[in-house]
Amino acid sequence: MHLETPMLTDTLPDLAAEIIDGDTITILDIARTMGTAPSTVYRWMLRGLPDGRGGRVKLAAIRRGKVWLTSRAALRRFVGALPTTATPTGAPPIRTPAAREREAARAKKTLREKYGI
């Protein structure tokens, strides 16, 4: 199985310089900092996240042996490039069970009044 290299060629020199200068962070460190699983961070590197304009934003990283390395600066660039909206465009807000029940009761009342159902 061929895995796509997550780093972008235009960010490679910057990332390499940042890592050499000591601004190194591992997938596990990012996962702990962000409160997510290491596999999620790995997906950020390989597949990225939607940028809100039809493209994707990937976390730049370099593999050294078995360890993937990136920099805190690359992580800041990645997070900064993501859209600031809390929910994806077009996605309905999440309703609580009580809100769903109120809306269902309102819809039933409307059907009874309008159509006699």
C-alpha positions in Angstrom: 0.0 0.0 0.0 1.4 3.4 -1.0 1.0 6.2 1.4 1.1 9.8 0.3 3.8 11.9 1.8 2.0 14.5 4.0 4.5 17.3 3.6 4.1 19.9 1.0 7.2 20.8 -1.1 6.9 24.5 -0.5 6.8 24.1 3.3 9.6 21.5 3.5 12.6 23.9 3.8 10.8 25.9 6.4 9.7 22.9 8.4 13.2 21.3 8.2 14.8 24.6 9.4 12.3 24.8 12.3 13.0 21.2 13.3 16.8 21.7 13.1 16.4 24.9 15.3 14.7 22.8 18.0 11.0 23.6 17.3 10.2 19.8 17.2 7.0 18.2 18.2 5.8 14.6 17.6 2.4 13.2 16.7 1.9 12.0 20.3 2.8 15.4 21.7 0.3 17.1 19.4 -2.4 14.5 20.3 -1.8 15.2 24.0 -1.9 19.0 23.5 -5.0 19.0 21.3 -6.8 16.3 23.3 -7.2 13.9 20.4 -5.9 10.5 19.3 -2.6 10.2 17.5 -4.4 8.6 14.6 -6.3 11.8 14.2 -3.1 13.8 13.9 -1.8 11.3 11.4 -4.9 11.8 9.3 -4.3 15.6 9.5 -0.9 15.0 7.9 -2.1 12.5 5.2 -5.6 13.7 4.3 -5.9 17.1 6.0 -9.1 18.9 6.9 -11.5 20.9 4.7 -10.4 24.5 4.3 -13.9 25.9 3.7 -13.1 26.8 0.1 -13.2 23.3 -1.5 -9.6 22.5 -0.7 -7.8 20.8 2.1 -5.3 21.9 4.7 -2.6 19.4 5.7 -0.3 19.4 8.7 3.3 19.5 7.3 5.5 16.8 8.7 8.8 14.9 8.1 9.3 11.2 8.8 12.6 10.4 10.6 12.8 6.6 10.9 9.6 5.5 12.5 8.8 8.9 14.0 6.9 11.7 12.3 8.1 15.1 13.3 6.7 18.5 12.7 7.1 21.9 14.4 5.0 24.0 16.7 5.1 26.7 14.0 3.7 24.2 11.4 1.0 23.3 13.8 0.1 27.0 14.2 0.1 27.4 10.4 -2.2 24.4 10.1 -4.7 25.5 12.8 -4.6 29.1 11.4 -5.5 27.9 7.9 -8.6 26.1 9.1 -12.0 27.9 8.9 -13.1 29.6 12.1 -16.7 28.5 11.9 -17.8 26.0 14.6 -19.9 23.9 12.2 -19.2 23.2 8.5 -21.1 25.3 6.0 -24.6 23.9 5.4 -24.6 21.6 8.4 -27.6 22.1 10.7 -26.8 22.9 14.3 -27.0 20.0 16.7 -30.4 20.0 18.6 -30.9 18.7 22.1 -33.5 16.0 22.6 -35.8 18.5 24.3 -35.6 20.9 21.3 -36.4 18.0 18.9 -39.5 17.1 21.0 -40.7 20.7 21.0 -40.2 21.0 17.2 -42.0 17.7 16.7 -44.9 18.8 18.8 -45.1 22.1 16.9 -45.1 20.2 13.6 -47.9 17.9 14.8 -50.0 20.9 15.9 -49.4 22.6 12.5 -50.5 19.4 10.6 -53.6 19.0 12.8 -54.6 22.7 12.3 -53.8 22.9 8.6 -54.7 19.5 7.3 -56.9 18.0 10.0 -54.5 15.1 10.6 
